[in-house]
Each structure stands twice: as C-alpha cells, then as structure tokens.
Amino acid sequence: TRETHDVKISNKERAEFATSKNADICVRIHANGSDSSSTSGALALTPSSSNPYVANLANDSRKLSESVLNAYCQATGMANQGVQANDTMTGINWSEVPVAILELGFMSNPTEDAAMQDATMQNNMVQGIANGIDAYFGWKRWKSWTCERFRKSFWCSATKCWILPKRGYKKWQILI
C-alpha cells in the first residue's frame, strides 16, 4: 500500500484499500520487536473464531496464516513461532477478506535485523510468502512454458493454467 516511508494511512484504510481492489486475501507484512534482543523467529497473527467483528473470516484467515508462515519459514530458515489469534488489531478487525499479519522476524534481534536487510534473504522472504499464498489457494509449483503451436506463454500450476498473450490483450485462465 505504499511506495515511500512517508505514508500516513491507517490500518483501517489499509483494510478498506484491499476491499476496494476486490482482493481475495490480505497479507500484511510487519517486522516484530521485543524487549529482549535474543527473541527470534517469525509468527503470524489471525482473528479468532470469537472475534466480535470478523469471526466469519477466522477459519480461512487461520489457513492463510498457516500457509504463508510455514512457507516463509521454510524459505528463510526463520524459526516458526506459530500462528497466534489476535482480536485487538484494527488491520484484522476491519478486513472483509481472509487476513494474515506476518511478522517477518525481530528487528530487536541483531542477527535477524541484519538478515532481513540482506538482498538474498529478501528474495527468499518474498519467495516464501508467494509460496504460502500459492499453497493457500491450492496451487502447486509453477512453471513457465511456451506452446510452439500457438506461440504463447503459459504459467501453469497443478490446477490452473494462464495464457499470457501479447501486451494489450486479456489474460485467459484455463482450468486443468
């Protein structure tokens, strides 16, 4: 939701932004902090089934949180601190779609703080998050291939295939 560090947008507005874009999910990305510099690992926050505002999103949000956190930790080697229910976060409580808040690691931990600033680690972090989203939607490994007959590029998973035609044309989805 931002391209610079000088952005004043509330958590409620972030949730509303996801809704305005017809998002299927919302994955919020944070870095954690602690009074102890030895605290480490990644965790995800999700609404509980007793959340007074978004209890209807609890099951799907938990599945999203587990998928993203597990894939993220696998890709980065971060310790998996698990999924925690939290009903006090406005970023969760204003959501209209399944929501996960992923705490990438602890900025208060010098080792994790340095790791999160490393370009290679950042690529692993992004790949892990993407893999988790794919897992949530039931997509498996993606691969790209070009059909010689139609000279079109395809991106395929185990269950869906997208044809990516030349610029200016629509993207078609084929279920396989």
N, C-alpha and C positions, 0 to 999 in steps of 0.2 A: 504493500500500500504506500510505499514511499521510495523515493529515489535519492533523497538527501537526508542528512541528520537533523535538519532544521524543519521538522514537520510537527504540527500541533493537531493531532487527530486523536479523538478519544477512543477508548476501547469499544464503546457503543457504536461510534461512527465506523470503526473497522468492521464490526459485525454487520452493520447496515450496508457497507460497501460490498461485502461478499453477497448479501442478498440482492443488491441492485444489479450485480453482474450475473445473476442466476447460477451461482456456484453450486456444485453438488456437495462440496465439503469445504471446510475452512481449517487450515493447518496454520496455527500461529507459531512463530519461531522466536524463542527467547534464549537468553543466557542467564544462568542462575547465579546466586551469590549466597554466601554463608559467613557466619562469624568465624568459622574455623577454616583455615587455609588447607586443611587436609581432606575436607569433604569433597567427594568427587562423584562423577557419573552423570548419566542422562536420565531424565524421567519425563513422563507425560501427565498432564492434568486433563480431566474429563468430568462432565457433570455426573452426578449420582442419579439413581432412579427415583430418589425422593427430592430432587431439585424442584423448588416451587415454580420455576419459570420454564425450564426446558427438560423436564423429566421424560418427555416423549422422544428426546434425542439421545438419551442415556445409553441404550444398547448399541446403537450404531456409532456413537461417539467413542465408546469403550473399544469397539472393534477397530475403529480408525486409529485410536491412540496406541493400541497394542501393535497393530500392523506397522505403523510408522516408527514407533520406538524400537521394536525388535529389529527391523531392517536397518535403522540408523546405527544401532549399537553393533550390529554385525559388520557394517561397512566401515565403522570408525574405530572399533575396539574399545569404545567407551563402556564403562560398567553400566549395566542396566539396573536402574533403581526402581523400575516398575511404573505402573500406571496408578495414579492417585486420584480419587474423587475429590472435587472441589466445587462447592456451590456458592462461593463468595466472589468469583471473578466476573467482572462485567463482560469481559471478552467471551466468556462462556454463556452467561445468562441472557445476553441479547442475541445470541445466534439463532438462526432459523434453519440451519443445516447442521449435520454432524460436525462436531468441532473437537479439535485436539490442540492443546498447547504443549509444544515440545520444548523442554528445557535442554538445550544442547550440551551443556556442561557447566562447570562452575568457574566464573571469572575470578572468584576469590582464591582459586587453586592455581598457583603459578604455572604448573605443568599443563593443566587443561586450558588456561588462558592463552598460553603460548601456542598450544596445539591448534586452538580454534582460529588463530591468526595465520597459520601456515597454509599456503595455497594448495598444496597436495591434500592436506586434511580437509580443506574447504570443499574440494572436489568430491572427496569421499563422503562428506556430510550431505552434500546435495544429492549424490547418487543414492545414499541410504534413504533419504527422505522420499525420493522419487520411487525407489523400490518398494517402500512401505505403502505409498499411495497405490501403486500398481497392485500390490498384494491385497489391499482393502477392496479394490474393485474386482478382484479375481483374475487379474491379468498376470500372465507368467512372463517369462523372458521375452523381451522384444528383439526382433531382428529386422534389418532392412534388406530388401532385395528388389531388383528391377526385373520386371516382366519383359522379356525380349519381344514377345508378340505385340504388346500394346505400348511398349517403351514408356512405362510409367513406374514410378517408385512406389513401393508398398512398405508399410510398417506393420508388422504382424506380431500378435501375441498368440497364446494358445486358444483364445476365444474370439478375438476380433481382429479385423484387418482394415487398415485405412489406405485408400488410394490417394496419393498426393499428386494431383495433376499440375500442369504448368501454372505459373503465377496468374492470378486473376480468375481462376476457376474455383468452384467449391470443392471442399474435401468430402469424399464419399466414405461411408462406413459400410463394411461388409461383415456380416456375422459368419463365422466359420465354425 
